[in-house]
Amino acid sequence: DCRGWIKRLMCITGPRQSDYAPYFYDNGPGSKNGNMALFSISEDTAVGTHVYVLNGTDPEGDPVRYGLMFEKGSKEYFRVDSKSGNVNLVQELDREIQDEISVLVSITDGRNKVVETVRVLVTDANDEAPKFQNLPFIVDVSEDAAAESSIYRVQAVDKDMGSGGSVSYILQPSPFSKFTIDGHSGILRIKPGETLDYETTPTHFVTVVAKDGGGKYKGRHQVLSSTATITINVIDAQDMPPSFIGTPYFGYIYEVSVPGSEIFTVLARDGDQGNPNPIFYSILDGSDGVFDINGTSGCITVTTYPTLLRKELYEIKVKASEIGLNDQLQAYAVTTVTVRVVDLNNHPPTFYGENGPQNKFEVTMREHPPAGEILRGFKITVNDSDQGANAKFKLRLVGPSRVLRVVPQTVLNEAQVTIIVEDAAGIDYEKGPTLSFKLLAVEIDTPERFSATADIVINLKDTNDNVPKFTSEYYIGRIPENSPGGSSVVSVTANDPDSGPWGEVKYTIYGSGSDLFHIHSSSGLITTQPWTSLDAEVRSKYNFYIKAEDSEGKYSLAEVFITVLDMNDHPPEFNEDLLEKTMIIGAPVKVEAVDEDAESPNNVIEYSIMTADPDNAFEINTDTGEIMLKPFIKSMEIVQNITKEKECRWSLVVQARDRGSPSFSTTAVVNIDITEATPLKGPMAAFLLRSRDNPMKALGMVIGIISVLVGVTVFISTAIYMRNAKSNRIAPVRRIIKRRPKDQQPWTFRMPIIKFSNPADKFLIDNPELGLQQSSGSPWPKPPPPSAPCLPPPPPSNTRVSEWQRAVPTISGALVSRGSKKAKSSRRKEGNISSALVSELKLKLEQKINENNQGYY
C-alpha cells in the first residue's frame, strides 16, 4: 500500500529526518477493537463493563496513547484507559431516550495526534412495559346494548423494538364478567348471550392486561405487562314499571275528622332509577265516592264526615302510572290502601273504689298469709270508656317481685281487680311493717298509650313466726384456774326479730359440766357458780349447751366450749428429800422432779446445783437432771486427791425450778457413792450396766428370754408328738417304764460362763453407741439369748418295732431376782448387782434343767 511504498522510498533515498502521525486500525463493525467505528452496544449492558479496546499504531513504532471525548452538553457514557485503550461503560444506556452516541476518539504518539468522530449504536433490550393511553378508561353503555357489540377500544404502546414492542390484550378472569376483548386490536365487547341490567348492576369494573411479545433483557428472556381498570357505567333505559314504596298501606279515619282530612299518602317510583319518569296517581276502585287522591303527591283524603260513612273498613285500589313523552301514561303499578274508621282514643283507664274514682287502696292483715289467698280487703274496679282497641289495656303490679299478682292481666273496657298472694315469705313483718305497690293500667294497642296508677298499701300485723337464733353455733370461753366464784367467762347473744313479748329471749344452760357455771337469763352472760373452784390439773375442758327461748317456747341451741387456763400453782417435787445414788466414774446419775401443773411452761422444770461437797466436782444437765462428774475427774486417784474418805461419799443439794410466772422451786439432798469400774464386755453386761437403776427392766428382759425358750420347746415337742400320732401302726396298750442307766451322763444345760480376769471387767462396755444402734425400740442393747438345751440321749436299740414311740417333752425356764421398787434399795455393796444377777440366773437355770433330767417315761 501507499504507506509501505513511502517506507521503501525513504530507505532508497537514504537516511533523512521524518515524522508520521499514528493511526487506528479499522477492523470493521463487528470487531471489539479498533477505532469504535460502527460499534454497537445493548442498552442493558451493566455499568462498569469492559466494552471495547481502542487499537492503533505509530509508523515510527513510538508508544501511543488513546483518548475519548464527547460533544459539549452530552453525557459521557464511556471512559478509556489511555495506555491500554480499554473502554468501559460508565453510565446506564437507554435506547428509548438515545439510540446513537457520538464519540471523538483520539490517538497520539506525543507529537502528532489524530482525532476521529465515530458513532456508537445502542441496540434494543426488552426493558419497557406497555403503557396504556388515554387513562382513565370510563365507558357509558346503555343497558339495552346488544350482545357482542363493541363498546370501547383500549390502546397501549411499548417503546421497545421487535417482539418486545408488540402488544396483546387480555381481561383478567372474573366469574361474573359480561365482557370480552380482542387480543390484537383491544376492542372491548359484550360477551355473546350476555345482557346488561342497570337495576341489577349499574356499574361494572373490568381489568385489562397489556403484555408485550417478550425479549431478552440482561441475558434472559422476559415478558412485560401492564394493567388498567375499565369503569363501565350502565345507562338506564325505560324497561321497568313503577313500584310502590312501603307497602302494605293502612290508614285511619277518626271520629273527629272533617272533610278534606288527610288519610294516607302513597309513594311510587319509576323502576328505571337512572332515568326515571314522573308518576301519576289515581283511584281505580273501592272509594265508594268518599275518598279522593292527589295525582301528583299521592295523598288520599276523605270527602265527607266520618259519621256518614257506612262501613268501618275500606280497601281502595290505587294506580301509579309513568308519564312518558307527550304526557302519555305508560307502565303502571297497582296497590291496595286499607282504611279503617276508628274511635278516637280520648279516655284513659280509671280506677274506682266503693265511693268513686280512687288512686289509693289500703288494707291491714297478718303477715305470712298462705300462698294463693285473695286479699279480700281490696274493692277495686278499673274502666276505660273508649271502644274497641282503645279500651284494651293491661294491669301490672310494680313492687317487690313475685310477692303478689293481679288478676286479670288484660282488660277490655271494665273489670273487677283481684290481688292474690304469690309468695308468702315476702309478706314478713320483720322485713317491714308496710308493703307498698303500684297498680298500673296501660293501654296496649293505642298510639297514645294512656295509663293510670293507683297506690296499694298493706299494713302488716306481727305474729310469732321466728325462733330465737344465736349469733354463732358455738362459743369459746377461757378462764384462769382458781378464779373466784362468780367470775365472768363468756357472753352469748341470741336474737328474735319478733316484736313485743315474742322477741324477748330467755337463756338457760344444761349439759355435762354445766353445774359449775351459771348463765344470766336475760343478758346471756355466763359466769362460774359462787362456790365453783376450777383446777386445770383436775379438768381443763368443759363443754355444754345453752338454750335461747321466747315466751311461747320456741328455742334454739348453741354449744359452749370453756378452757380452764393453767396457772403456776404447783411447785416441783422430788420423790424424796434425800436421794441415794451410786455413780460410776464416766456415767451419769439422774434425779427427777415432777410438777403437777397442767401446761407448759408451768410444768417445765430446770435443774441446778445449789451447793455441793466438795465444790466444783459435779455438773448437771438443766433439762434432764443428769448429774455427772466434772470432765477432769476420770479416775479414783483423782477422787482420792479431792477427798480423804475411803467411802468416797459426796453430797450435793439439787434445785428443781419450773418456768412458770411466778416461778416455784424445791430442793433435795443427793448422796452419791463414787466408784470406779472397768466397763463390762459384751452386750449382756452392757445391758445390765445400763439397767442398774431400773432392775424391773432387766427382770422383764430375762422373763422374755425364758418365755421364748419355753415356746420353742413346746413347739418342738408338739411336732414330734404329732408325727408319731400319724403312724399307721397300732401298738399294744401297755406302759413301759424305762430307767436311765446309772452310768449314763445326765442331760444338762450348759450355760456359757463369763469369766473375767479382773472383777472390774464386768462393767466394761466396748462400744455403748453400737449397742444402742443394734437395739430396735429399746434404749438398751438386748442380751444374747441363752442356748437351747441339748436333746436327751436316744432310747436303747432293743425297743420293739411295734411299740408306740413316745416323745419326751422338754422344759426350759429362767428365773430372775426381784428388783426393788425404790432406787435406794438398789445400792451396791462392795461389788456390783449385775454380777450377782448373772450368777443367780446361771444357778437357777442349771438347777431347773437337772430336775428335769432325773428321769423320763
LODREN-18777 format. One line per 4 residues: their letters; for each residue x, y, z of C-alpha. Coordinates in steps of 0.02 Angstrom, whole numbers. Layout:
BEGIN
A	X Y Z  ...
END
This chain:
BEGIN
DCRG	0 0 0  47 186 -1  124 184 173  233 37 132
WIKR	289 122 -25  338 278 70  443 173 190  531 89 46
LMCI	558 258 -37  638 328 120  752 179 131  807 202 -50
TGPR	842 387 -41  945 363 116  927 415 293  838 577 323
QSDY	731 653 459  540 604 451  389 602 574  223 518 534
APYF	60 529 634  -9 373 721  -170 292 659  -310 175 714
YDNG	-337 1 647  -501 -15 555  -563 -192 595  -743 -171 537
PGSK	-912 -152 626  -912 -325 705  -744 -305 791  -717 -265 976
NGNM	-556 -169 944  -507 -30 826  -574 144 818  -757 105 878
ALFS	-825 147 705  -1000 70 687  -981 -12 860  -1149 -65 934
ISED	-1191 -96 1119  -1350 -163 1202  -1444 -43 1315  -1450 -170 1456
TAVG	-1259 -176 1471  -1210 -155 1653  -1112 -2 1707  -927 -42 1728
THVY	-925 -171 1589  -771 -176 1476  -850 -150 1304  -710 -107 1179
VLNG	-521 -87 1150  -453 62 1053  -313 -7 946  -188 87 835
TDPE	-3 109 800  132 235 757  234 213 597  395 250 690
GDPV	348 125 823  333 256 958  214 218 1102  41 288 1078
RYGL	-95 349 1196  -284 347 1172  -421 468 1219  -611 485 1216
MFEK	-711 647 1207  -896 688 1191  -988 833 1118  -1021 976 1235
GSKE	-1179 955 1338  -1195 768 1305  -1173 628 1431  -1006 541 1442
YFRV	-1054 358 1428  -878 284 1406  -706 301 1483  -542 240 1406
DSKS	-377 190 1483  -251 298 1390  -115 166 1387  -209 3 1356
GNVN	-353 77 1258  -482 -21 1361  -652 64 1351  -778 40 1497
LVQE	-962 91 1510  -984 220 1648  -1169 269 1632  -1329 172 1601
LDRE	-1393 165 1422  -1574 186 1369  -1611 160 1185  -1782 236 1202
IQDE	-1700 400 1255  -1541 396 1148  -1509 263 1017  -1346 335 947
ISVL	-1194 408 1037  -1066 522 951  -889 494 1016  -723 580 974
VSIT	-581 451 982  -400 507 978  -228 428 962  -61 518 989
DGRN	122 474 992  165 628 1093  200 737 942  59 701 823
KVVE	-123 674 872  -261 600 764  -445 630 811  -589 538 730
TVRV	-777 557 754  -869 390 767  -1050 345 804  -1091 206 930
LVTD	-1261 122 903  -1367 75 1055  -1465 -85 1022  -1635 -125 1099
ANDE	-1672 -239 1250  -1844 -283 1314  -1845 -161 1461  -2005 -64 1429
APKF	-2179 -122 1481  -2330 -74 1378  -2412 90 1432  -2597 122 1416
QNLP	-2652 279 1326  -2795 396 1373  -2814 340 1554  -2930 327 1647
FIVD	-3047 213 1548  -3229 263 1583  -3364 196 1468  -3551 232 1468
VSED	-3658 93 1392  -3845 84 1378  -3920 -66 1466  -4010 -116 1306
AAAE	-3845 -134 1208  -3843 -295 1105  -3731 -443 1144  -3561 -445 1051
SSIY	-3573 -259 1018  -3413 -156 1032  -3416 -32 1174  -3236 30 1186
RVQA	-3058 12 1120  -2909 15 1235  -2734 56 1172  -2562 26 1246
VDKD	-2391 71 1173  -2225 -20 1200  -2067 81 1153  -1963 -74 1129
MGSG	-1923 -141 956  -1964 -306 877  -2064 -431 976  -2035 -332 1134
GSVS	-2132 -188 1059  -2284 -287 1003  -2436 -278 1120  -2579 -401 1151
YILQ	-2730 -383 1267  -2824 -498 1386  -2952 -474 1526  -2918 -536 1700
PSPF	-3038 -681 1732  -3194 -643 1836  -3339 -763 1872  -3471 -630 1836
SKFT	-3388 -538 1692  -3502 -495 1546  -3364 -431 1431  -3226 -493 1316
IDGH	-3082 -406 1224  -2995 -434 1057  -2815 -481 1091  -2739 -384 946
SGIL	-2850 -232 924  -2901 -203 1106  -3085 -185 1062  -3198 -219 1214
RIKP	-3363 -309 1177  -3512 -381 1271  -3499 -569 1281  -3612 -672 1170
GETL	-3776 -712 1260  -3748 -578 1395  -3856 -425 1429  -3835 -275 1542
DYET	-3959 -229 1679  -3949 -61 1764  -4066 -113 1905  -3954 -261 1949
TPTH	-3779 -193 1919  -3767 -10 1872  -3576 -11 1862  -3450 -142 1804
FVTV	-3263 -141 1834  -3154 -237 1710  -2965 -259 1724  -2871 -267 1559
VAKD	-2693 -332 1542  -2575 -272 1403  -2418 -376 1378  -2277 -370 1251
GGGK	-2209 -510 1143  -2059 -538 1255  -1874 -519 1226  -1703 -530 1304
YKGR	-1652 -420 1447  -1483 -442 1532  -1462 -613 1457  -1632 -688 1497
HQVL	-1799 -689 1410  -1937 -588 1492  -2116 -533 1453  -2177 -367 1524
SSTA	-2358 -317 1555  -2466 -178 1624  -2644 -174 1693  -2783 -45 1691
TITI	-2961 -40 1755  -3105 0 1639  -3257 75 1726  -3416 34 1631
NVID	-3568 136 1681  -3733 58 1628  -3857 190 1568  -4033 154 1624
AQDM	-4164 125 1491  -4351 131 1508  -4384 -53 1536  -4452 -63 1717
PPSF	-4627 -19 1780  -4652 91 1934  -4665 14 2108  -4745 70 2272
IGTP	-4633 104 2421  -4677 46 2598  -4822 -69 2562  -4940 -128 2632
YFGY	-5033 34 2665  -5151 64 2812  -5247 224 2852  -5366 276 2989
IYEV	-5515 393 2999  -5552 459 3174  -5718 518 3242  -5660 700 3243
SVPG	-5604 701 3061  -5680 830 2940  -5699 828 2750  -5530 854 2667
SEIF	-5434 773 2811  -5279 678 2753  -5297 491 2774  -5137 422 2697
TVLA	-5005 464 2566  -4943 331 2446  -4773 338 2359  -4719 255 2197
RDGD	-4556 268 2099  -4506 227 1921  -4412 62 1913  -4285 145 1798
QGNP	-4195 245 1931  -4058 303 1814  -4182 396 1706  -4348 399 1799
NPIF	-4513 460 1729  -4635 561 1835  -4780 465 1919  -4967 499 1910
YSIL	-5084 429 2046  -5268 383 2028  -5402 280 2118  -5466 129 2022
DGSD	-5595 57 2143  -5656 45 2324  -5677 226 2369  -5869 225 2366
GVFD	-5857 406 2318  -5798 462 2490  -5609 465 2456  -5501 565 2336
INGT	-5315 560 2289  -5194 694 2231  -5124 637 2062  -4953 712 2093
SGCI	-4921 685 2281  -5023 526 2309  -5112 599 2462  -5281 515 2499
TVTT	-5413 623 2584  -5590 595 2648  -5728 694 2564  -5865 678 2697
YPTL	-5890 669 2885  -5845 503 2970  -6017 490 3047  -6090 474 2871
LRKE	-5979 328 2824  -6072 164 2801  -5928 44 2830  -5790 27 2959
LYEI	-5663 -41 2834  -5622 18 2656  -5499 -59 2532  -5451 70 2399
KVKA	-5363 18 2237  -5231 150 2191  -5142 155 2020  -4971 234 1990
SEIG	-4929 266 1805  -4769 332 1719  -4789 491 1618  -4696 468 1454
LNDQ	-4671 578 1301  -4816 693 1259  -4888 659 1433  -4936 485 1383
LQAY	-4967 363 1526  -4854 212 1505  -4809 72 1626  -4905 68 1790
AVTT	-4923 -23 1957  -5074 -52 2071  -5083 -68 2261  -5217 -77 2397
VTVR	-5239 50 2537  -5338 -14 2687  -5431 124 2780  -5512 89 2949
VVDL	-5639 201 3034  -5591 202 3219  -5650 279 3379  -5542 420 3446
NNHP	-5443 367 3599  -5487 509 3716  -5520 417 3881  -5379 344 3989
PTFY	-5407 195 4107  -5476 243 4279  -5477 152 4448  -5635 155 4555
GENG	-5668 113 4736  -5832 94 4829  -5857 282 4827  -5800 327 4652
PQNK	-5631 361 4569  -5488 323 4686  -5297 317 4670  -5251 238 4838
FEVT	-5310 75 4916  -5259 17 5090  -5286 -142 5193  -5224 -214 5361
MREH	-5183 -401 5379  -5072 -527 5469  -4903 -573 5399  -4870 -735 5304
PPAG	-5043 -770 5229  -5048 -935 5133  -4997 -932 4950  -5146 -915 4834
EILR	-5252 -818 4960  -5356 -675 4889  -5338 -509 4978  -5523 -478 5001
GFKI	-5498 -313 5090  -5472 -229 4920  -5626 -172 4820  -5552 -109 4657
TVND	-5634 -83 4486  -5545 -21 4328  -5633 53 4173  -5591 131 4002
SDQG	-5739 221 3917  -5668 206 3740  -5723 72 3618  -5633 -69 3531
ANAK	-5444 -70 3536  -5441 97 3625  -5523 15 3776  -5398 -129 3789
FKLR	-5264 -115 3922  -5152 -218 4035  -5143 -223 4226  -4975 -241 4315
LVGP	-4914 -232 4495  -4748 -143 4523  -4661 -181 4688  -4570 -324 4775
SRVL	-4551 -460 4643  -4665 -612 4646  -4750 -567 4811  -4922 -525 4739
RVVP	-5002 -544 4570  -5153 -460 4492  -5298 -542 4401  -5350 -512 4262
QTVL	-5194 -454 4172  -5283 -398 4011  -5444 -298 4019  -5567 -241 3885
NEAQ	-5672 -92 3944  -5701 -141 4126  -5653 -273 4257  -5651 -310 4444
VTII	-5470 -312 4506  -5416 -461 4615  -5247 -466 4707  -5181 -639 4753
VEDA	-5036 -690 4867  -4898 -775 4768  -4750 -781 4890  -4800 -786 5073
AGID	-4618 -767 5129  -4613 -593 5055  -4754 -534 5169  -4648 -528 5327
YEKG	-4674 -402 5466  -4490 -413 5515  -4439 -354 5341  -4553 -204 5356
PTLS	-4721 -167 5437  -4787 -94 5274  -4785 -157 5094  -4814 -33 4952
FKLL	-4855 -73 4770  -4905 23 4615  -5054 -42 4516  -5034 9 4333
AVEI	-5161 6 4192  -5079 38 4021  -5166 36 3851  -5098 -94 3732
DTPE	-5138 -53 3550  -5157 135 3550  -5026 260 3494  -5063 369 3645
RFSA	-5030 227 3770  -5139 308 3902  -5114 240 4079  -5174 255 4259
TADI	-5088 222 4427  -5154 176 4600  -5059 150 4763  -5083 -17 4851
VINL	-5034 -9 5037  -5033 -164 5150  -5011 -137 5338  -4946 -296 5421
KDTN	-4980 -366 5595  -4839 -463 5678  -4850 -647 5728  -4729 -756 5824
DNVP	-4652 -834 5670  -4467 -826 5715  -4359 -935 5827  -4225 -853 5934
KFTS	-4060 -878 5844  -3887 -871 5919  -3758 -762 5834  -3643 -914 5824
EYYI	-3663 -1102 5826  -3534 -1115 5964  -3447 -1001 6088  -3273 -1018 6160
GRIP	-3228 -954 6332  -3068 -953 6434  -3048 -928 6621  -2894 -944 6732
ENSP	-2898 -1082 6861  -2928 -1034 7041  -3036 -887 6983  -3158 -836 7118
GGSS	-3338 -891 7107  -3450 -781 7001  -3312 -737 6877  -3368 -695 6700
VVSV	-3324 -824 6567  -3409 -778 6403  -3563 -685 6345  -3685 -762 6219
TAND	-3816 -674 6115  -3974 -736 6029  -4089 -626 5925  -4276 -644 5896
PDSG	-4340 -517 5767  -4519 -535 5825  -4597 -387 5915  -4663 -371 6091
PWGE	-4651 -519 6211  -4618 -635 6062  -4449 -550 6037  -4392 -567 6219
VKYT	-4262 -705 6241  -4230 -808 6399  -4065 -905 6417  -4040 -1070 6508
IYGS	-3893 -1189 6524  -3883 -1377 6534  -3770 -1525 6497  -3621 -1613 6573
GSDL	-3511 -1493 6668  -3641 -1354 6665  -3672 -1367 6853  -3512 -1269 6884
FHIH	-3574 -1123 6779  -3721 -1004 6777  -3800 -901 6637  -3897 -741 6662
SSSG	-4072 -770 6595  -4087 -605 6503  -3911 -542 6466  -3833 -710 6416
LITT	-3678 -683 6524  -3601 -850 6579  -3512 -847 6748  -3447 -977 6869
QPWT	-3556 -1029 7015  -3517 -938 7179  -3449 -1099 7252  -3355 -1156 7095
SLDA	-3167 -1185 7109  -3085 -1231 6943  -2923 -1328 6935  -2838 -1355 6767
EVRS	-2743 -1505 6836  -2907 -1592 6877  -3007 -1540 6721  -2961 -1409 6592
KYNF	-3100 -1428 6464  -3287 -1405 6485  -3425 -1402 6355  -3612 -1390 6375
YIKA	-3765 -1322 6286  -3858 -1158 6304  -4039 -1129 6256  -4123 -970 6196
EDSE	-4314 -974 6214  -4452 -848 6180  -4615 -826 6276  -4706 -962 6176
GKYS	-4571 -1094 6196  -4485 -1078 6027  -4300 -1104 6054  -4130 -1138 5976
LAEV	-3970 -1214 6046  -3785 -1174 6041  -3633 -1259 6115  -3509 -1180 6234
FITV	-3327 -1235 6249  -3233 -1173 6403  -3048 -1193 6431  -2977 -1177 6607
LDMN	-2811 -1089 6588  -2671 -1166 6690  -2590 -1057 6821  -2425 -1095 6903
DHPP	-2492 -1154 7070  -2388 -1312 7100  -2203 -1316 7141  -2092 -1456 7075
EFNE	-2075 -1605 7195  -1942 -1739 7213  -1993 -1915 7265  -1892 -1893 7425
DLLE	-1799 -1753 7505  -1645 -1865 7523  -1589 -1963 7371  -1458 -2101 7372
KTMI	-1362 -2129 7209  -1213 -2232 7156  -1104 -2156 7021  -975 -2244 6916
IGAP	-843 -2129 6853  -889 -2080 6673  -1075 -2123 6692  -1212 -2000 6749
VKVE	-1344 -2022 6882  -1514 -1945 6860  -1629 -1853 6978  -1808 -1814 6931
AVDE	-1939 -1697 6998  -2124 -1686 6950  -2228 -1529 6928  -2416 -1561 6935
DAES	-2461 -1406 6835  -2559 -1447 6676  -2472 -1346 6542  -2303 -1281 6493
PNNV	-2208 -1179 6541  -2282 -1204 6715  -2234 -1389 6716  -2065 -1371 6628
IEYS	-1925 -1398 6755  -1747 -1335 6757  -1616 -1418 6868  -1469 -1335 6952
IMTA	-1342 -1375 7089  -1359 -1258 7235  -1218 -1324 7343  -1100 -1472 7333
DPDN	-972 -1552 7444  -842 -1549 7378  -870 -1395 7273  -838 -1391 7084
AFEI	-845 -1581 7070  -1014 -1601 6987  -1114 -1528 6843  -1297 -1556 6800
NTDT	-1400 -1555 6638  -1529 -1419 6667  -1661 -1508 6561  -1641 -1694 6603
GEIM	-1572 -1686 6782  -1422 -1797 6742  -1279 -1769 6863  -1101 -1802 6806
LKPF	-929 -1776 6874  -826 -1636 6801  -731 -1691 6646  -564 -1683 6735
IKSM	-618 -1819 6861  -576 -1976 6763  -514 -2099 6895  -521 -2143 7079
EIVQ	-348 -2073 7103  -414 -1900 7063  -562 -1930 7180  -442 -1983 7320
NITK	-346 -1823 7292  -504 -1723 7318  -566 -1815 7473  -477 -1922 7601
EKEC	-631 -2025 7644  -621 -2207 7597  -806 -2221 7556  -799 -2078 7431
RWSL	-972 -2023 7478  -1012 -1847 7418  -1167 -1741 7442  -1247 -1600 7345
VVQA	-1407 -1500 7351  -1506 -1501 7185  -1639 -1371 7148  -1787 -1402 7030
RDRG	-1870 -1242 6969  -2017 -1225 6850  -2030 -1095 6713  -2199 -1025 6765
SPSF	-2236 -850 6822  -2215 -835 6966  -2085 -973 6971  -2080 -1107 7107
STTA	-1935 -1216 7159  -1890 -1357 7278  -1728 -1437 7331  -1668 -1611 7376
VVNI	-1506 -1680 7451  -1421 -1807 7341  -1291 -1925 7419  -1181 -2002 7287
DITE	-1062 -2150 7310  -917 -2136 7190  -843 -2297 7122  -732 -2345 6979
ATPL	-758 -2500 6874  -688 -2562 6712  -832 -2566 6590  -912 -2734 6553
KGPM	-880 -2827 6394  -1021 -2899 6292  -1199 -2846 6260  -1274 -2933 6414
AAFL	-1158 -2846 6532  -1183 -2681 6446  -1371 -2703 6462  -1359 -2744 6646
LRSR	-1249 -2594 6673  -1373 -2480 6589  -1516 -2557 6692  -1432 -2538 6860
DNPM	-1557 -2401 6908  -1705 -2495 6836  -1698 -2677 6894  -1876 -2707 6835
KALG	-1818 -2680 6657  -1684 -2813 6675  -1808 -2931 6755  -1930 -2906 6611
MVIG	-1794 -2944 6484  -1746 -3107 6571  -1928 -3161 6582  -1949 -3127 6397
IISV	-1799 -3237 6353  -1864 -3379 6460  -2037 -3364 6378  -1960 -3380 6206
LVGV	-1862 -3535 6258  -2017 -3617 6331  -2118 -3580 6175  -1986 -3657 6060
TVFI	-1976 -3813 6169  -2165 -3837 6171  -2171 -3816 5981  -2037 -3949 5953
STAI	-2120 -4071 6074  -2289 -4047 5991  -2214 -4077 5819  -2134 -4241 5874
YMRN	-2297 -4298 5955  -2400 -4260 5800  -2276 -4354 5690  -2289 -4512 5797
AKSN	-2478 -4498 5811  -2496 -4505 5621  -2411 -4677 5610  -2525 -4812 5535
RIAP	-2463 -4947 5655  -2562 -4985 5814  -2452 -5027 5963  -2516 -5131 6109
VRRI	-2583 -5030 6253  -2459 -5053 6391  -2348 -4945 6494  -2161 -4965 6480
IKRR	-2056 -4888 6613  -1876 -4866 6569  -1747 -4807 6689  -1591 -4717 6646
PKDQ	-1433 -4818 6675  -1336 -4755 6819  -1182 -4734 6716  -1273 -4627 6588
QPWT	-1224 -4448 6587  -1363 -4332 6647  -1442 -4212 6522  -1383 -4043 6572
FRMP	-1395 -3871 6501  -1228 -3785 6498  -1239 -3600 6501  -1085 -3506 6443
IIKF	-993 -3439 6592  -923 -3265 6581  -752 -3259 6659  -661 -3100 6697
SNPA	-478 -3084 6735  -517 -2928 6832  -677 -2910 6937  -699 -2736 6868
DKFL	-704 -2802 6690  -889 -2845 6713  -928 -2658 6696  -829 -2635 6536
IDNP	-932 -2577 6387  -839 -2596 6224  -949 -2481 6121  -1108 -2413 6203
ELGL	-1159 -2323 6045  -1151 -2485 5945  -1265 -2566 6072  -1390 -2427 6050
QQSS	-1388 -2446 5861  -1419 -2633 5873  -1572 -2614 5984  -1739 -2585 5898
GSPW	-1868 -2495 6003  -1768 -2511 6166  -1641 -2386 6230  -1531 -2529 6298
PKPP	-1449 -2670 6197  -1532 -2839 6211  -1431 -2977 6297  -1387 -3128 6189
PPSA	-1519 -3265 6203  -1468 -3420 6303  -1425 -3577 6205  -1562 -3707 6188
PCLP	-1541 -3863 6300  -1467 -4019 6220  -1587 -4160 6173  -1588 -4317 6286
PPPP	-1496 -4472 6227  -1597 -4592 6116  -1679 -4746 6197  -1595 -4920 6190
SNTR	-1594 -5006 6021  -1686 -5163 6084  -1854 -5074 6083  -1989 -5170 5990
VSEW	-2039 -5107 5822  -2222 -5118 5861  -2208 -5019 6020  -2279 -4844 6019
QRAV	-2136 -4721 6018  -2168 -4585 6145  -2093 -4413 6126  -2001 -4347 6277
PTIS	-2059 -4172 6314  -1929 -4045 6365  -1948 -3900 6484  -1841 -3746 6495
GALV	-1859 -3594 6605  -1773 -3446 6684  -1781 -3354 6848  -1731 -3179 6886
SRGS	-1711 -3092 7050  -1842 -2969 7107  -1795 -2789 7096  -1832 -2656 7224
KKAK	-1964 -2525 7191  -1858 -2386 7259  -1693 -2326 7194  -1611 -2329 7363
SSRR	-1633 -2521 7381  -1526 -2547 7225  -1369 -2486 7312  -1219 -2595 7277
KEGN	-1118 -2672 7420  -933 -2699 7385  -974 -2774 7216  -1098 -2746 7077
ISSA	-1276 -2811 7068  -1254 -2853 6885  -1127 -2987 6929  -1241 -3061 7061
LVSE	-1388 -3060 6942  -1292 -3156 6809  -1230 -3285 6935  -1403 -3310 7009
LKLK	-1480 -3332 6837  -1349 -3461 6791  -1375 -3560 6951  -1566 -3563 6938
LEQK	-1562 -3622 6758  -1443 -3765 6796  -1548 -3823 6943  -1707 -3823 6839
INEN	-1627 -3924 6699  -1553 -4052 6820  -1725 -4080 6898  -1799 -4116 6727
NQGY	-1662 -4240 6686  -1689 -4353 6839  -1798 -4472 6739  -1921 -4486 6597
Y	-2053 -4608 6531
END
